[in-house]
Amino acid sequence: MKQAMKNNKKYMKYALVLTVVVALSSFLLLKVGNKTQIDQNGQAYYEIVEGNTKMEVPVFSDNTLNQYVKSYQEKQLQKGKEEELTYQVETIGDLTQILWTKKQGERIQKESMIYHNKKKKTIKLGQLFHKWTSEEEEKLKTITRLEWNKKKREASFPDWNEDIKLLENHWFLKDHQLCFEINLEGSNYEIGIPFYLLREEIDWDRVGIQKDEEVWFQDYIKDRKVVAFTFDDGPNPNTTPILIKALQNRGMNATFFMLGTNVEKHPETVRFVDESGFEVASHTYQHRNLRKIPVEDQNYEIYHTQELIHQTIGKDPTAIRPPYGNYNEDTLSFIQTPIVLWNVDTLDWKYRDANEIYQNSIDKIQDGDIVLMHDIYYRSVDAAILLADELYQRGYAIVSVQELAKAKNVTLMPKERYYRFS
């Protein structure tokens, strides 16, 4: 037994020595003929000049990563362009990110290499995601376009009418964002998509980044105004899924105040709303004015809807919105959730055109507002998308009621009523 332990220790010692020798050999091979230096961040690198190209090349203890860097270096030198390349190195989770800055005359461009330290290989954009589909790509493009238009209003970004192309070597991670380097009209622009908007799509375990929704949420809203979109009277199997997919595609959230009768008729749509990450709340069973009906009917309207929602998605509604905003003291004895009302009514039930709904509402909406709409009309769905895009570009985050309360540091209390959050 003791002899076996001695042998194991001896083999471990030899393995360690061999690992060091391999790493050192790799390091020396790369630095032959070049003077290795240490940058201000402690990163080893050397400079190489060949023809018209001058390049800083980082050196790592990981031999496989060094080979990827060497391959990149050789491709740049083969091009023979008159350019200067510098680098930045950052470790993010299990990833090593190398961001090269290429300067050619007055033109500056960035390229990235993202390397998985444990898997010993570079990764592509699609490998960040649980499933890389056309829908995921379309979501990235949609949010990138919204962010571009937001930046255009805030800064001197030009109009961008071209199709969006997500290039493999022009994305990187920075400040809890998935960023893209976009070259337009000879200039470079950086667009970042907050991690919070991609929190369910990216496989954080696979890339070795610790998921922290609270930190990411606070980062997302810190420079934005925040507004809650709420939808009454659904779900409608024809219109509600269209709205859900449109909001998902924009990284947005909302709260759906559902009628018990429709929960009963369309349980699959209720589950779709919930499984898509949206908030499911109660709008009572039959949309009766609680102030005008007997106490026992109020009890049924509230409790039966709560039971139906729980049976359908396995949890209670997060809040209740009494029809017409009406209730009385008797009602409170049956309500066990916050009472969420509204302060901006789009009157989407009244107008017959999405543009009319939009024009009636867009300039009324302010930071902290709760906006009332309905997800049972096609025109309302179209109007909601118009409002969402414009508000995003004005610097708003479109969220659920629960998220809005969190953003405003409000703890929602049962039986308390809320019109907006200041």
C-alpha positions as CSV (number, residue, x, y, z in Angstrom):
1,M,0.0,0.0,0.0
2,K,2.8,2.4,1.0
3,Q,4.8,1.5,-2.1
4,A,1.8,2.2,-4.3
5,M,1.3,5.6,-2.7
6,K,5.0,6.4,-3.2
7,N,4.7,5.4,-6.9
8,N,1.7,7.6,-7.3
9,K,3.5,10.6,-5.8
10,K,6.5,9.9,-8.1
11,Y,4.3,9.8,-11.2
12,M,2.5,13.0,-10.1
13,K,5.8,14.7,-9.7
14,Y,7.0,13.6,-13.1
15,A,3.7,14.7,-14.7
16,L,4.0,18.1,-13.1
17,V,7.5,18.5,-14.3
18,L,6.5,17.4,-17.8
19,T,3.7,19.9,-17.9
20,V,6.0,22.8,-16.9
21,V,8.6,21.7,-19.5
22,V,5.9,21.6,-22.3
23,A,4.6,25.0,-21.3
24,L,8.1,26.5,-21.1
25,S,9.1,25.0,-24.4
26,S,6.0,26.4,-26.1
27,F,6.8,29.8,-24.6
28,L,10.4,29.7,-25.7
29,L,9.5,28.6,-29.2
30,L,7.2,31.5,-29.6
31,K,9.7,34.1,-28.4
32,V,12.7,32.9,-30.4
33,G,14.0,35.9,-32.2
34,N,11.7,38.2,-30.4
35,K,12.2,40.0,-27.1
36,T,9.5,39.1,-24.7
37,Q,8.1,41.9,-22.6
38,I,5.5,42.3,-19.9
39,D,2.7,44.9,-20.4
40,Q,1.1,47.0,-17.6
41,N,-1.4,44.3,-16.8
42,G,1.3,41.6,-16.4
43,Q,0.6,40.0,-19.7
44,A,3.7,38.6,-21.6
45,Y,4.0,39.6,-25.2
46,Y,6.5,40.2,-28.0
47,E,6.5,42.6,-30.9
48,I,7.0,41.4,-34.5
49,V,7.6,43.5,-37.6
50,E,7.4,42.0,-41.0
51,G,7.1,44.0,-44.2
52,N,4.5,46.7,-43.6
53,T,2.9,45.0,-40.6
54,K,3.8,45.7,-37.0
55,M,2.1,43.4,-34.4
56,E,2.0,42.9,-30.7
57,V,1.5,39.2,-29.9
58,P,0.4,38.0,-26.4
59,V,2.0,34.8,-25.0
60,F,0.3,32.4,-22.7
61,S,1.2,29.3,-20.6
62,D,-1.5,27.4,-22.6
63,N,0.2,25.9,-25.6
64,T,-3.0,25.3,-27.5
65,L,-4.0,29.0,-27.1
66,N,-0.5,30.0,-28.3
67,Q,-1.1,28.0,-31.4
68,Y,-4.4,29.8,-32.1
69,V,-2.6,33.1,-31.6
70,K,0.3,32.0,-33.9
71,S,-2.2,31.0,-36.6
72,Y,-3.9,34.4,-36.4
73,Q,-0.5,36.1,-36.5
74,E,0.6,34.3,-39.6
75,K,-2.7,35.2,-41.4
76,Q,-2.2,38.9,-40.6
77,L,1.4,38.8,-41.9
78,Q,0.4,37.0,-45.1
79,K,-1.9,39.8,-46.0
80,G,1.1,42.2,-46.1
81,K,-1.0,45.3,-45.4
82,E,0.5,48.4,-43.9
83,E,-1.1,48.1,-40.5
84,E,-0.4,48.1,-36.8
85,L,-2.0,45.5,-34.4
86,T,-2.2,45.8,-30.7
87,Y,-4.2,43.6,-28.2
88,Q,-6.2,43.5,-25.0
89,V,-6.6,40.3,-23.0
90,E,-9.3,39.6,-20.5
91,T,-10.4,36.5,-18.6
92,I,-14.2,36.2,-18.3
93,G,-15.5,33.0,-16.6
94,D,-13.8,30.1,-18.4
95,L,-13.1,32.2,-21.4
96,T,-9.9,34.1,-22.5
97,Q,-10.8,37.0,-24.7
98,I,-8.2,38.5,-27.0
99,L,-9.3,41.7,-28.6
100,W,-7.1,43.0,-31.4
101,T,-7.2,46.6,-32.6
102,K,-6.0,46.9,-36.2
103,K,-4.9,50.4,-37.4
104,Q,-4.5,50.9,-41.1
105,G,-3.9,54.5,-41.9
106,E,-6.8,56.4,-40.3
107,R,-9.0,53.3,-40.2
108,I,-9.3,51.4,-36.9
109,Q,-11.0,48.1,-36.6
110,K,-11.3,45.5,-33.8
111,E,-11.2,41.7,-34.2
112,S,-11.7,39.2,-31.4
113,M,-10.6,35.6,-30.5
114,I,-12.6,33.9,-27.7
115,Y,-11.0,30.8,-26.3
116,H,-12.5,28.3,-23.9
117,N,-9.8,27.5,-21.3
118,K,-11.2,24.2,-20.3
119,K,-12.2,22.9,-23.7
120,K,-9.0,24.1,-25.2
121,K,-10.6,25.6,-28.3
122,T,-11.9,28.8,-29.7
123,I,-15.7,29.3,-29.7
124,K,-18.0,30.9,-32.2
125,L,-20.9,33.2,-31.4
126,G,-23.6,30.5,-31.7
127,Q,-21.8,28.3,-29.2
128,L,-22.7,30.8,-26.4
129,F,-26.3,29.8,-26.7
130,H,-28.3,26.8,-25.6
131,K,-29.6,26.5,-29.2
132,W,-28.3,28.6,-32.0
133,T,-31.4,29.1,-34.2
134,S,-32.5,31.6,-36.8
135,E,-34.8,32.9,-34.0
136,E,-31.9,33.6,-31.7
137,E,-30.0,35.3,-34.5
138,E,-33.0,37.4,-35.4
139,K,-33.3,38.5,-31.7
140,L,-29.7,39.6,-31.7
141,K,-30.3,41.6,-34.9
142,T,-33.5,43.2,-33.6
143,I,-32.0,44.3,-30.3
144,T,-28.8,45.5,-32.1
145,R,-31.0,47.6,-34.4
146,L,-32.9,49.1,-31.5
147,E,-29.7,49.8,-29.6
148,W,-28.3,51.5,-32.8
149,N,-31.3,53.8,-33.1
150,K,-31.1,54.5,-29.4
151,K,-27.5,55.5,-29.7
152,K,-28.3,57.5,-32.8
153,R,-30.6,59.8,-30.7
154,E,-28.0,60.0,-27.9
155,A,-24.9,60.5,-30.0
156,S,-23.6,61.1,-33.5
157,F,-24.5,57.7,-34.9
158,P,-25.4,57.8,-38.6
159,D,-28.5,56.3,-40.2
160,W,-28.0,52.6,-40.8
161,N,-30.1,51.1,-43.5
162,E,-28.0,48.0,-44.4
163,D,-28.9,44.5,-43.4
164,I,-27.3,43.5,-40.1
165,K,-24.5,41.0,-40.3
166,L,-23.2,39.4,-37.1
167,L,-19.6,38.7,-38.0
168,E,-17.8,35.8,-36.2
169,N,-14.7,37.8,-35.3
170,H,-16.3,41.1,-34.4
171,W,-18.1,40.2,-31.2
172,F,-16.8,40.3,-27.6
173,L,-17.9,40.5,-24.0
174,K,-17.7,43.7,-22.0
175,D,-19.3,45.1,-18.9
176,H,-22.1,42.5,-18.7
177,Q,-22.9,42.9,-22.4
178,L,-22.5,41.0,-25.6
179,C,-20.9,43.5,-27.9
180,F,-20.6,43.9,-31.6
181,E,-18.1,46.0,-33.6
182,I,-19.8,47.5,-36.6
183,N,-18.0,49.3,-39.4
184,L,-20.1,51.9,-41.2
185,E,-19.0,54.6,-43.6
186,G,-15.4,54.0,-42.6
187,S,-16.0,54.4,-38.9
188,N,-16.4,51.8,-36.2
189,Y,-19.2,51.7,-33.7
190,E,-19.7,49.5,-30.6
191,I,-23.2,48.1,-29.8
192,G,-23.8,46.2,-26.6
193,I,-26.7,43.9,-25.7
194,P,-27.1,43.6,-21.9
195,F,-26.7,40.2,-20.5
196,Y,-30.0,40.6,-18.8
197,L,-31.8,40.5,-22.1
198,L,-30.1,37.2,-23.0
199,R,-30.2,35.6,-19.5
200,E,-32.3,32.6,-20.7
201,E,-30.8,32.2,-24.1
202,I,-27.1,32.0,-23.3
203,D,-25.7,28.8,-21.7
204,W,-23.8,30.4,-18.9
205,D,-22.7,27.1,-17.4
206,R,-21.1,26.1,-20.7
207,V,-19.1,29.3,-21.0
208,G,-18.3,29.4,-17.3
209,I,-19.9,32.7,-16.5
210,Q,-21.8,32.9,-13.2
211,K,-25.4,33.8,-13.8
212,D,-26.3,36.9,-11.7
213,E,-29.7,38.2,-12.8
214,E,-29.9,40.8,-10.0
215,V,-26.6,42.4,-10.9
216,W,-27.4,42.2,-14.6
217,F,-30.9,43.8,-14.1
218,Q,-29.4,46.7,-12.2
219,D,-26.8,47.2,-14.9
220,Y,-29.5,47.1,-17.5
221,I,-31.8,49.7,-15.9
222,K,-29.2,52.1,-14.4
223,D,-29.2,54.5,-17.3
224,R,-32.7,53.9,-18.5
225,K,-36.2,54.9,-17.7
226,V,-38.5,52.0,-16.9
227,V,-42.1,51.3,-17.7
228,A,-44.4,48.3,-17.3
229,F,-46.6,47.0,-20.1
230,T,-49.8,45.3,-19.0
231,F,-52.4,43.4,-21.0
232,D,-55.9,42.6,-19.9
233,D,-58.7,40.2,-21.0
234,G,-56.7,37.5,-22.6
235,P,-55.3,35.2,-23.3
236,N,-56.3,34.9,-27.0
237,P,-54.6,31.9,-28.8
238,N,-54.5,34.0,-32.0
239,T,-53.0,37.3,-30.8
240,T,-51.3,36.6,-27.5
241,P,-48.5,34.3,-28.9
242,I,-47.7,36.9,-31.6
243,L,-47.3,39.6,-28.9
244,I,-45.2,37.3,-26.7
245,K,-42.8,36.4,-29.6
246,A,-42.5,40.1,-30.6
247,L,-41.6,41.2,-27.0
248,Q,-39.3,38.2,-26.6
249,N,-37.5,39.2,-29.8
250,R,-36.8,42.6,-28.2
251,G,-35.7,41.3,-24.8
252,M,-38.8,42.9,-23.2
253,N,-41.2,41.7,-20.6
254,A,-44.8,42.4,-19.6
255,T,-47.6,41.3,-17.2
256,F,-50.8,39.6,-18.5
257,F,-54.0,40.0,-16.5
258,M,-56.0,37.0,-17.6
259,L,-59.7,36.3,-17.4
260,G,-60.5,33.0,-15.7
261,T,-62.9,32.1,-18.6
262,N,-60.1,32.4,-21.1
263,V,-57.6,30.5,-18.8
264,E,-60.2,27.7,-18.8
265,K,-60.6,27.8,-22.6
266,H,-57.0,28.2,-23.6
267,P,-54.7,26.6,-21.0
268,E,-52.0,26.0,-23.6
269,T,-51.7,29.7,-24.3
270,V,-51.5,30.4,-20.5
271,R,-48.6,28.0,-20.3
272,F,-46.9,29.5,-23.3
273,V,-47.0,32.9,-21.6
274,D,-45.6,31.6,-18.4
275,E,-43.0,29.4,-20.0
276,S,-41.8,32.3,-22.1
277,G,-40.9,34.2,-18.9
278,F,-43.9,36.6,-18.7
279,E,-45.9,37.4,-15.6
280,V,-49.3,35.8,-15.2
281,A,-51.8,37.7,-13.1
282,S,-55.6,37.7,-12.5
283,H,-58.3,39.8,-14.0
284,T,-61.1,37.8,-12.3
285,Y,-63.3,35.2,-13.9
286,Q,-65.9,36.9,-16.0
287,H,-64.9,40.6,-16.0
288,R,-67.8,41.6,-13.7
289,N,-67.8,44.9,-11.8
290,L,-66.9,43.7,-8.3
291,R,-68.5,46.7,-6.7
292,K,-71.9,45.8,-8.1
293,I,-72.1,42.1,-7.3
294,P,-72.9,40.1,-4.1
295,V,-70.0,39.2,-1.8
296,E,-70.3,35.5,-2.6
297,D,-69.9,36.3,-6.4
298,Q,-66.9,38.4,-5.6
299,N,-65.4,35.4,-3.8
300,Y,-66.0,33.2,-6.8
301,E,-64.6,35.7,-9.3
302,I,-61.4,36.0,-7.4
303,Y,-60.8,32.5,-6.0
304,H,-61.9,30.5,-9.0
305,T,-59.5,32.4,-11.3
306,Q,-56.7,31.9,-8.8
307,E,-57.4,28.2,-8.7
308,L,-57.6,27.9,-12.5
309,I,-54.2,29.7,-13.0
310,H,-52.6,27.6,-10.3
311,Q,-53.9,24.4,-11.9
312,T,-52.6,25.5,-15.3
313,I,-49.1,26.8,-14.5
314,G,-48.5,25.4,-11.0
315,K,-48.4,28.7,-9.3
316,D,-50.7,31.5,-8.1
317,P,-51.2,34.8,-10.1
318,T,-48.7,37.4,-9.0
319,A,-51.3,40.2,-8.8
320,I,-54.9,41.1,-9.5
321,R,-56.5,43.8,-11.5
322,P,-60.2,44.2,-10.7
323,P,-62.3,44.9,-13.9
324,Y,-62.7,48.7,-14.5
325,G,-60.4,49.2,-11.4
326,N,-63.5,48.8,-9.2
327,Y,-63.8,47.0,-5.9
328,N,-64.9,47.6,-2.3
329,E,-64.0,46.8,1.2
330,D,-65.6,43.3,0.9
331,T,-63.4,42.5,-2.0
332,L,-60.3,43.0,0.1
333,S,-61.1,40.0,2.3
334,F,-60.7,37.7,-0.8
335,I,-57.6,39.4,-2.3
336,Q,-54.3,37.9,-1.2
337,T,-52.1,39.6,-3.8
338,P,-51.1,43.2,-4.7
339,I,-53.8,45.2,-6.6
340,V,-52.2,46.5,-9.8
341,L,-54.1,49.3,-11.6
342,W,-52.7,51.7,-14.1
343,N,-52.0,55.4,-14.8
344,V,-51.7,55.3,-18.7
345,D,-54.7,54.0,-20.6
346,T,-54.0,53.6,-24.3
347,L,-57.7,53.3,-25.0
348,D,-56.8,50.5,-27.5
349,W,-60.3,49.1,-27.2
350,K,-61.7,52.3,-28.5
351,Y,-59.4,53.1,-31.5
352,R,-59.6,50.9,-34.6
353,D,-56.1,51.5,-35.8
354,A,-52.6,50.8,-34.4
355,N,-51.3,54.2,-35.3
356,E,-54.2,56.0,-33.6
357,I,-53.5,54.0,-30.4
358,Y,-49.8,54.8,-30.7
359,Q,-50.3,58.5,-31.3
360,N,-52.8,58.7,-28.3
361,S,-50.3,57.1,-25.9
362,I,-46.7,57.6,-26.8
363,D,-46.1,61.1,-25.3
364,K,-48.2,60.3,-22.2
365,I,-45.8,57.6,-21.0
366,Q,-43.2,58.5,-18.4
367,D,-40.7,56.8,-16.2
368,G,-42.4,54.5,-13.6
369,D,-45.7,54.3,-15.4
370,I,-48.0,51.2,-15.7
371,V,-49.5,51.1,-19.2
372,L,-52.9,49.5,-19.9
373,M,-53.5,47.6,-23.1
374,H,-55.3,44.4,-24.3
375,D,-53.8,41.4,-26.0
376,I,-57.1,40.2,-27.6
377,Y,-57.0,42.6,-30.6
378,Y,-54.6,42.5,-33.5
379,R,-54.5,46.3,-33.6
380,S,-53.5,46.4,-30.0
381,V,-50.6,43.9,-30.6
382,D,-49.4,46.1,-33.5
383,A,-49.7,49.2,-31.4
384,A,-47.8,47.6,-28.5
385,I,-44.9,46.8,-30.8
386,L,-44.8,50.3,-32.2
387,L,-44.8,51.8,-28.6
388,A,-42.2,49.3,-27.4
389,D,-39.8,50.1,-30.2
390,E,-40.1,53.9,-29.9
391,L,-39.8,53.8,-26.1
392,Y,-36.7,51.6,-26.3
393,Q,-35.1,54.1,-28.6
394,R,-36.1,56.9,-26.2
395,G,-34.1,55.1,-23.5
396,Y,-36.8,53.0,-21.8
397,A,-36.7,49.5,-20.5
398,I,-40.0,47.7,-21.1
399,V,-40.6,45.3,-18.2
400,S,-43.2,43.5,-16.1
401,V,-44.9,45.0,-13.0
402,Q,-42.7,42.9,-10.7
403,E,-39.6,44.2,-12.5
404,L,-40.8,47.8,-12.4
405,A,-41.3,47.5,-8.7
406,K,-37.8,46.1,-8.2
407,A,-36.4,48.9,-10.4
408,K,-38.0,51.5,-8.1
409,N,-37.1,49.6,-4.9
410,V,-40.7,49.0,-4.1
411,T,-41.8,45.9,-2.2
412,L,-45.3,44.8,-3.5
413,M,-47.7,44.1,-0.6
414,P,-50.9,42.1,-0.7
415,K,-54.1,44.1,-0.8
416,E,-52.2,47.3,-1.5
417,R,-53.0,49.1,-4.8
418,Y,-50.5,50.5,-7.2
419,Y,-51.1,52.9,-10.1
420,R,-47.5,53.6,-10.9
421,F,-44.0,53.6,-9.3
422,S,-42.2,56.9,-8.8
